[in-house]
Amino acid sequence: MRKMPKMNSHCRGPASRREFLRVGVSALGGLSLADLMAARAAAGTNSTSELPTSVILFWMWGGPSQVETFDPKPNAPSEYRGPLRPINTSVPGIEVCELFPQLAKIADKYSLIRSLHHEMASHNDGSIELLTGKTPSIADPTSTAKSEHPDLGMIASRLRGSRSDGLPQYIGIPTQPFMTRPQYLGVSHSAFVTGDPSAENFKPANLTIHGGLNGQRLDDRLGLARQFDQHRQQLAATEGLEAFHRQAFQLLTSTSVANAFDLTREDPKLRDRYGRHLWGQSCLLARRLAEAGAGVVTIDALAPKLGMPLYFSWDDHANAQSGWDLAKGMALRAEHMDPALSALIEDIHQRGLEERILVVAVGEFGRTPRVTSANGCLGRDHWPQAQSALIAGGGLRMGQVVGATNSKAEYPAERPLTPQDLLATIYQHLGINHRHEFPDFSGRPIPVLPYGEPIRELV
């Protein structure tokens, strides 16, 4: 089971010597920021990219049911249509689950993809397929697999390069997907992890020094960083390490980066509209970071703080032991997701960011069309053969449904699409050539995507 990182108290002033040294150890999963910059230079990614486009991925780990979200089947037999009913949206002919009334009101601002499918039926394997575009070479039914290839955020970090203001290109809220690894791109392209933005006095532990320090005090802290890093002999030998120390300090002392993470700068009424909970404040923080220029921001939509057991997530098996079933679990999640995601989409439009920012809500697979039961608790099992996704913004065509499943939500019946097609659409928005190749550890060229094309109905 994963544990959410504990957050430190908010500090508006310069850090103490002790805290500064602690930051050097903890930054970006144990790498100091100087290590990060040096590793990027060694990997040939010391360029600056200020591309304006961003992607926010609302990652619904566990596998959300297509029927209880965006592909309801009210005319199917009762053992297929499930316990919930559809409602009309603002776009004639498009229905969503009754638990999403706020999203239903803004259907003209998103499109639904109902014909995604693949073959990976375990959580990690399915996640790897969706996030990397690569099918695991050996299926792992125990859901302990780790990726052999980097995910979309890592690729964006590598190809878009470092920003001049130090804002990371890949950010995970409150954490990053746990089954993907940067592999041959290098550890420096892992996500910058924020922690829980709904925590009281939230502030990322990796950003503890704000702007406003004078030159002498910066030099003092730079000297401390040099002393701390002396034992890292392999990095100390890197050419131009001094420059990367200064780039690290640019991140730590950047007023613009600190401001991007500062949720207190938002109108309290808007924070309330998003919801003062994990998903609401994660969506708000994601908007701020994307608006500031981060390339990929993932929201790990696991549900440990919504009153459910951590293992429950979106994994809606019939579970009499826990007392959670399909309808109860979906109602609790939708209570948080509906206002959070609808606020995010509306906020992006109200700020004129719908061309720049693309929002995608999807999980690793769908659920079995036929409902299962355990002592009165209803559920659905893993089903990669059909799943849905919501996609909003990015200058794409909104207010439509792409693809369709058959009458029981079993298989695509119209316009079958793959995770690779979805990723190709995302990469196009990010300005990334999805046919670009990286050498793996053996020097073999590996394409960003082995196949797949941007979804023509959207672009």
Stockholm file with secondary structure:
# STOCKHOLM 1.0

chainA/1-459         MRKMPKMNSHCRGPASRREFLRVGVSALGGLSLADLMAARAAAGTNSTSELPTSVILFWMWGGPSQVETFDPKPNAPSEYRGPLRPINTSVPGIEVCELFPQLAKIADKYSLIRSLHHEMASHNDGSIELLTGKTPSIADPTSTAKSEHPDLGMIASRLRGSRSDGLPQYIGIPTQPFMTRPQYLGVSHSAFVTGDPSAENFKPANLTIHGGLNGQRLDDRLGLARQFDQHRQQLAATEGLEAFHRQAFQLLTSTSVANAFDLTREDPKLRDRYGRHLWGQSCLLARRLAEAGAGVVTIDALAPKLGMPLYFSWDDHANAQSGWDLAKGMALRAEHMDPALSALIEDIHQRGLEERILVVAVGEFGRTPRVTSANGCLGRDHWPQAQSALIAGGGLRMGQVVGATNSKAEYPAERPLTPQDLLATIYQHLGINHRHEFPDFSGRPIPVLPYGEPIRELV
#=GR chainA/1-459 SS CCCCCCCCCCCCSCCCHHHHHHHHHHHHHHCCHHHHHHHHHHTTCCCBCCCCCEEEEEECTTCCCSTTTTCCCTTSCHHHHCSCCEEECSSTTCEEETTCHHHHHTGGGEEEEEEECCSCCSHHHHHHHHHHSCCCSSCCTTSCCCCSSCCHHHHHHHHHCBCTTCCCSEEEESSCCTTCCCGGGCGGGSCEECCCTTSTTCCCTTCCCCSCCCHHHHHHHHHHHHHHHTTCHHHHTSTTHHHHHHHHHHHHHCHHHHHHHCGGGSCHHHHHHHCSSHHHHHHHHHHHHHHHTCSEEEEECCCTTTTSCTTTTTCCCCBTTTTBCHHHHHHHHHHHHHHHHHHHHHHHHHTTCTTTEEEEEECSCEECSSCEEETTEEECCEETTSEEEEEEETTCCCSCEECEECTTSSSEEESCBCHHHHHHHHHHHHTCCTTCEEECTTSCEEESCSSCCCCTTTC
#=GC SS_cons         CCCCCCCCCCCCSCCCHHHHHHHHHHHHHHCCHHHHHHHHHHTTCCCBCCCCCEEEEEECTTCCCSTTTTCCCTTSCHHHHCSCCEEECSSTTCEEETTCHHHHHTGGGEEEEEEECCSCCSHHHHHHHHHHSCCCSSCCTTSCCCCSSCCHHHHHHHHHCBCTTCCCSEEEESSCCTTCCCGGGCGGGSCEECCCTTSTTCCCTTCCCCSCCCHHHHHHHHHHHHHHHTTCHHHHTSTTHHHHHHHHHHHHHCHHHHHHHCGGGSCHHHHHHHCSSHHHHHHHHHHHHHHHTCSEEEEECCCTTTTSCTTTTTCCCCBTTTTBCHHHHHHHHHHHHHHHHHHHHHHHHHTTCTTTEEEEEECSCEECSSCEEETTEEECCEETTSEEEEEEETTCCCSCEECEECTTSSSEEESCBCHHHHHHHHHHHHTCCTTCEEECTTSCEEESCSSCCCCTTTC
//
